Amino acid sequence: MGSRSASDAFLYDYRRTLADLMASEHYGTIATVAHEHSLKVYGEALETTALRSGDDMTMRSHTDIPMSAMWTYPRRDGPKPTYLADIKGAAQWPTSTAKIWSLRSP
């Protein structure tokens, strides 16, 4: 592609396009059809070992109820950064358990 930086730029754009299309055309279509049938869409987290086919947060933006996962870990090691990112990502949505619980708590 001419140079390493040109190849990197092309690959970034290509991968970003695929991720955006996966979110809008796959997850967005599922949400549209579900809503036409009065269904809600739950968005399961990709977690750390799932195949990445797009951006987790962009895909979850089409859900009514985004979800996260919880893990156990040795106290001496602490949680992996990906665990924390997943939990924080799900917590940003207005329907998250954390936000609903805070509305009920004094």
N, CA and C of each residue as an Amber inpcrd file, in Angstrom:
protein
   318
   0.8210000  -1.1950000   0.0000000   0.0000000   0.0000000   0.0000000
   0.8580000   1.2480000   0.0000000   2.0480000   1.1720000  -0.4200000
   2.8850000   2.3520000  -0.5000000   3.8350000   2.5000000   0.6730000
   3.3110000   2.4940000   1.8770000   4.1470000   2.6240000   3.0670000
   3.4720000   1.9190000   4.2380000   4.2480000   1.7340000   5.2560000
   3.6990000   1.0860000   6.4490000   2.5770000   1.9270000   7.0550000
   2.7610000   3.2430000   7.1380000   1.7360000   4.1020000   7.7350000
   0.4670000   4.1260000   6.8750000   0.6100000   4.0750000   5.5480000
  -0.5670000   4.0280000   4.6770000  -1.3190000   2.7110000   4.8590000
  -0.5740000   1.6170000   4.9880000  -1.2060000   0.3110000   5.2330000
  -1.9250000   0.2980000   6.5800000  -1.2670000   0.8360000   7.5990000
  -1.8840000   0.8910000   8.9230000  -3.1570000   1.7310000   8.8990000
  -3.1180000   2.8560000   8.2090000  -4.2980000   3.7260000   8.1140000
  -5.4340000   3.0210000   7.3780000  -5.1060000   2.3280000   6.2950000
  -6.1290000   1.5940000   5.5600000  -6.7480000   0.4990000   6.4230000
  -5.8910000  -0.2860000   7.0940000  -6.3930000  -1.3720000   7.9370000
  -7.2470000  -0.8490000   9.0870000  -6.8500000   0.2830000   9.6720000
  -7.6480000   0.8770000  10.7400000  -9.0400000   1.2380000  10.2110000
  -9.0790000   1.9280000   9.0800000 -10.3660000   2.3160000   8.4910000
 -11.2000000   1.0960000   8.1140000 -10.5780000   0.1000000   7.5560000
 -11.2760000  -1.1210000   7.1490000 -11.8880000  -1.8270000   8.3630000
 -11.0720000  -1.9950000   9.3950000 -11.5590000  -2.6690000  10.6100000
 -12.6410000  -1.8560000  11.3100000 -12.4830000  -0.5470000  11.3260000
 -13.4850000   0.3310000  11.9360000 -14.7970000   0.2340000  11.1620000
 -14.7240000   0.2000000   9.8380000 -15.9250000   0.0620000   9.0050000
 -16.6310000  -1.2550000   9.2860000 -15.8650000  -2.3480000   9.3480000
 -16.4670000  -3.6420000   9.6540000 -17.1290000  -3.6360000  11.0330000
 -16.4670000  -3.0390000  12.0190000 -17.0210000  -2.9720000  13.3670000
 -18.3060000  -2.1420000  13.3860000 -18.3030000  -1.0120000  12.6960000
 -19.4980000  -0.1630000  12.6410000 -20.6540000  -0.8770000  11.9490000
 -20.3470000  -1.5840000  10.8620000 -21.3890000  -2.3310000  10.1530000
 -21.9270000  -3.4810000  11.0020000 -21.0560000  -4.1530000  11.7360000
 -21.5120000  -5.2220000  12.6160000 -22.4780000  -4.6560000  13.6510000
 -22.1400000  -3.5110000  14.2070000 -23.0040000  -2.9000000  15.2200000
 -24.3340000  -2.4570000  14.6200000 -24.2900000  -1.7200000  13.5380000
 -25.5390000  -1.1610000  12.9950000 -26.3710000  -2.1810000  12.2370000
 -25.7500000  -2.9660000  11.3920000 -26.5160000  -3.8550000  10.5220000
 -26.8670000  -5.1980000  11.1630000 -26.0780000  -5.6410000  12.1100000
 -26.4130000  -6.8930000  12.8000000 -27.1790000  -6.5830000  14.0880000
 -26.4930000  -5.9500000  15.0430000 -27.1280000  -5.6740000  16.3270000
 -28.2570000  -4.6640000  16.1960000 -28.0930000  -3.6630000  15.3390000
 -29.1570000  -2.6890000  15.1250000 -30.3960000  -3.3200000  14.5100000
 -30.2010000  -4.2230000  13.5580000 -31.3260000  -4.9170000  12.9310000
 -32.0320000  -5.8260000  13.9280000 -31.2640000  -6.5270000  14.7390000
 -31.8700000  -7.3770000  15.7700000 -32.7280000  -6.5280000  16.7030000
 -32.2230000  -5.3840000  17.1180000 -32.9730000  -4.5080000  18.0180000
 -34.2460000  -3.9900000  17.3440000 -34.1520000  -3.6050000  16.0830000
 -35.3210000  -3.0970000  15.3630000 -36.4190000  -4.1570000  15.2770000
 -36.0400000  -5.3610000  14.8830000 -37.0250000  -6.4510000  14.7590000
 -37.5870000  -6.8110000  16.1340000 -36.7440000  -6.8580000  17.1430000
 -37.2200000  -7.1660000  18.4910000 -38.2330000  -6.1220000  18.9560000
 -37.9320000  -4.8540000  18.7280000 -38.8390000  -3.7880000  19.1600000
 -40.1570000  -3.8250000  18.3900000 -40.1120000  -4.2200000  17.1330000
 -41.3550000  -4.3580000  16.3500000 -42.2750000  -5.4180000  16.9450000
 -41.6920000  -6.3410000  17.6950000 -42.4580000  -7.4130000  18.3240000
 -42.5650000  -7.2220000  19.8420000 -42.3580000  -5.9810000  20.2780000
 -42.4580000  -5.6110000  21.6990000 -41.5200000  -6.4010000  22.6050000
 -40.3490000  -6.7090000  22.0770000 -39.3340000  -7.4220000  22.8600000
 -38.2230000  -6.4700000  23.2500000 -37.5330000  -6.7840000  24.3220000
 -36.3580000  -6.0280000  24.7390000 -35.1090000  -6.8160000  24.3610000
 -34.0420000  -6.0900000  24.1370000 -32.7740000  -6.7100000  23.7510000
 -31.7890000  -6.5710000  24.9100000 -31.2680000  -7.7110000  25.3480000
 -30.2360000  -7.7410000  26.3790000 -28.8860000  -7.8810000  25.6860000
 -27.8990000  -7.1220000  26.1240000 -26.5760000  -7.1830000  25.5070000
 -25.5550000  -7.8030000  26.4280000 -25.1900000  -9.0290000  26.1500000
 -24.1920000  -9.7230000  26.9580000 -22.8040000  -9.1790000  26.6380000
 -21.9710000  -9.0860000  27.6490000 -20.6080000  -8.5960000  27.4770000
 -19.7840000  -9.5850000  26.6560000 -18.8180000  -9.0640000  25.9120000
 -17.9410000  -9.9330000  25.1360000 -16.9280000 -10.6450000  26.0160000
 -16.6610000 -10.1000000  27.1880000 -15.6940000 -10.6450000  28.1290000
 -14.2940000 -10.6770000  27.5160000 -13.4070000 -11.4500000  28.1160000
 -11.9990000 -11.3670000  27.6990000 -11.5840000 -12.4310000  26.6970000
 -12.3460000 -13.5100000  26.5610000 -11.9170000 -14.5840000  25.6810000
 -12.7890000 -14.7270000  24.4400000 -13.8030000 -13.8910000  24.3050000
 -14.6960000 -13.9890000  23.1510000 -14.0290000 -13.4210000  21.8990000
 -14.4070000 -13.9590000  20.7800000 -13.9170000 -13.4490000  19.5050000
 -14.4130000 -12.0260000  19.3110000 -13.5310000 -11.1410000  18.9660000
 -13.9030000  -9.7390000  18.7620000 -14.3380000  -9.5260000  17.3140000
 -15.5710000  -9.1380000  17.1320000 -16.0620000  -8.8560000  15.7840000
 -16.4910000  -7.4110000  15.6620000 -16.1410000  -6.6120000  16.6280000
 -16.4940000  -5.1990000  16.6140000 -16.2280000  -4.5880000  17.9730000
 -16.6820000  -3.3760000  18.1360000 -16.5050000  -2.6580000  19.3820000
 -17.6410000  -3.0100000  20.3390000 -17.2980000  -3.5280000  21.4930000
 -18.2800000  -4.0030000  22.4610000 -19.2860000  -2.9110000  22.8310000
 -18.8180000  -1.7230000  23.1260000 -19.7170000  -0.6550000  23.5430000
 -20.6180000  -0.1900000  22.4010000 -20.1140000  -0.1560000  21.1970000
 -20.9390000   0.2310000  20.0560000 -22.0260000  -0.7990000  19.8040000
 -21.6640000  -2.0730000  19.9290000 -22.6710000  -3.1200000  19.7450000
 -23.7210000  -3.0590000  20.8480000 -23.2890000  -2.8260000  22.0830000
 -24.2410000  -2.7550000  23.1950000 -25.1060000  -1.4990000  23.1420000
 -24.7280000  -0.5220000  22.3530000 -25.5420000   0.6950000  22.2630000
 -26.9130000   0.4190000  21.6540000 -27.0790000  -0.7050000  21.0090000
 -28.3670000  -1.0770000  20.4100000 -29.2410000  -1.8940000  21.3620000
 -28.7820000  -2.1180000  22.5680000 -29.5400000  -2.9300000  23.5090000
 -30.3900000  -2.0660000  24.4200000 -31.4290000  -2.6650000  24.9540000
 -32.2420000  -1.9930000  25.9610000 -31.6450000  -2.1970000  27.3470000
 -31.0370000  -3.3690000  27.5390000 -30.4620000  -3.7060000  28.8360000
 -29.0580000  -4.2660000  28.6160000 -28.0420000  -3.3850000  28.6440000
 -26.6680000  -3.8760000  28.4950000 -26.2480000  -4.5940000  29.7760000
 -25.4860000  -5.6400000  29.6260000 -25.0850000  -6.4220000  30.7840000
 -23.5640000  -6.5050000  30.8810000 -23.1350000  -6.9090000  32.0190000
 -21.7220000  -7.0920000  32.2880000 -21.5470000  -8.4950000  32.8490000
 -20.3420000  -8.8640000  33.1510000 -20.0700000 -10.1630000  33.7540000
 -19.2490000  -9.9360000  35.0100000 -19.3270000 -10.8660000  35.9050000
 -18.5570000 -10.7670000  37.1420000 -17.6210000 -11.9730000  37.2240000
 -16.4360000 -11.7400000  37.7660000 -15.4550000 -12.8020000  37.8620000
 -14.8880000 -12.8390000  39.2640000 -14.2950000 -13.9610000  39.6060000
 -13.5190000 -14.0340000  40.8400000 -12.0460000 -14.0070000  40.4610000
 -11.2520000 -13.5710000  41.3970000  -9.8220000 -13.4780000  41.1410000
  -9.0940000 -13.5460000  42.4810000  -7.8350000 -13.9740000  42.4570000
  -7.0660000 -14.0100000  43.7060000  -6.8770000 -12.5960000  44.2590000
  -7.0820000 -12.4240000  45.5360000  -6.9830000 -11.0980000  46.1530000
  -5.6210000 -10.4530000  45.8860000  -4.5570000 -11.2490000  45.8970000
  -3.2120000 -10.6870000  45.7050000  -3.0240000 -10.1240000  44.2940000
  -3.7590000 -10.6690000  43.3020000  -3.5990000 -10.2300000  41.9130000
  -4.5240000  -9.0770000  41.5480000  -5.6860000  -9.0190000  42.1560000
  -6.6790000  -8.0060000  41.7930000  -7.3230000  -8.3420000  40.4570000
  -8.3550000  -7.5940000  40.0930000  -9.0530000  -7.8790000  38.8330000
  -8.2220000  -7.4670000  37.6200000  -8.4170000  -8.1690000  36.5200000
  -7.7640000  -7.7930000  35.2710000  -8.3610000  -6.4770000  34.7770000
  -7.5880000  -5.6320000  34.1240000  -8.1260000  -4.3680000  33.6080000
  -9.3340000  -4.5630000  32.6840000  -9.3570000  -5.6560000  31.9240000
 -10.4940000  -5.8840000  31.0280000 -11.7750000  -6.1440000  31.8130000
 -11.6670000  -6.7440000  33.0020000 -12.8460000  -6.9610000  33.8360000
 -13.4370000  -5.6160000  34.2400000 -12.5630000  -4.7280000  34.7000000
 -13.0220000  -3.4200000  35.1510000 -13.6230000  -2.6130000  34.0020000
 -13.0070000  -2.6860000  32.8310000 -13.5270000  -1.9490000  31.6760000
 -14.9170000  -2.4370000  31.2960000 -15.1350000  -3.7340000  31.3540000
 -16.4390000  -4.2830000  31.0140000 -17.5010000  -3.8250000  32.0020000
 -17.1960000  -3.8650000  33.2740000 -18.1550000  -3.4640000  34.2970000
 -18.4500000  -1.9730000  34.1840000 -17.4150000  -1.1560000  33.9870000
 -17.6380000   0.2820000  33.8340000 -18.4280000   0.5830000  32.5720000
 -18.1740000  -0.1740000  31.5170000 -18.9050000   0.0390000  30.2730000
 -20.3840000  -0.2280000  30.4240000 -20.7320000  -1.3090000  31.0820000
 -22.1460000  -1.6310000  31.2860000 -22.7890000  -0.6490000  32.2520000
 -22.0340000  -0.1510000  33.2140000 -22.5960000   0.7450000  34.2250000
 -22.9370000   2.1160000  33.6680000 -22.4150000   2.4660000  32.5040000
 -22.7020000   3.8010000  31.9650000 -24.1150000   3.9280000  31.4200000
 -24.7710000   2.8100000  31.1530000 -26.1020000   2.8500000  30.5620000
 -27.1500000   3.1820000  31.6170000 -28.1890000   3.9410000  31.2420000
 -29.2080000   4.3480000  32.2200000 -30.0050000   3.1900000  32.8030000
 -30.0040000   2.0370000  32.1570000 -30.7570000   0.8910000  32.6710000
 -29.8830000  -0.0720000  33.4440000 -28.6510000   0.3060000  33.7280000
 -27.7610000  -0.6130000  34.4260000 -28.2440000  -0.8650000  35.8460000
 -27.8780000  -2.0050000  36.3670000 -28.2560000  -2.3630000  37.7350000
 -27.7470000  -1.3200000  38.7170000 -26.5350000  -0.8360000  38.4970000
 -25.9640000   0.1520000  39.4140000 -26.8320000   1.4090000  39.4650000
 -27.2930000   1.8840000  38.3380000 -28.1150000   3.0980000  38.3220000
 -29.5010000   2.8420000  38.8770000 -30.0810000   1.7010000  38.5350000
 -31.4090000   1.3900000  39.0660000 -31.3330000   1.2470000  40.5820000
 -30.3050000   0.5640000  41.0890000 -30.1480000   0.3770000  42.5210000
 -29.9560000   1.7240000  43.2100000 -29.1750000   2.6130000  42.6280000
 -28.9380000   3.9130000  43.2710000 -30.2230000   4.7330000  43.3310000
 -31.1490000   4.5230000  42.4080000 -32.4210000   5.2350000  42.4600000
 -33.2850000   4.7480000  43.6180000 -33.0980000   3.4920000  44.0010000
 -33.9020000   2.9050000  45.0810000 -33.2730000   3.1150000  46.4500000
 -31.9900000   3.3920000  46.4710000 -31.2950000   3.5440000  47.7530000
 -31.4760000   4.9580000  48.2880000 -31.5390000   5.0970000  49.6160000
 -31.6760000   6.4420000  50.2030000 -30.4220000   7.2600000  50.0510000
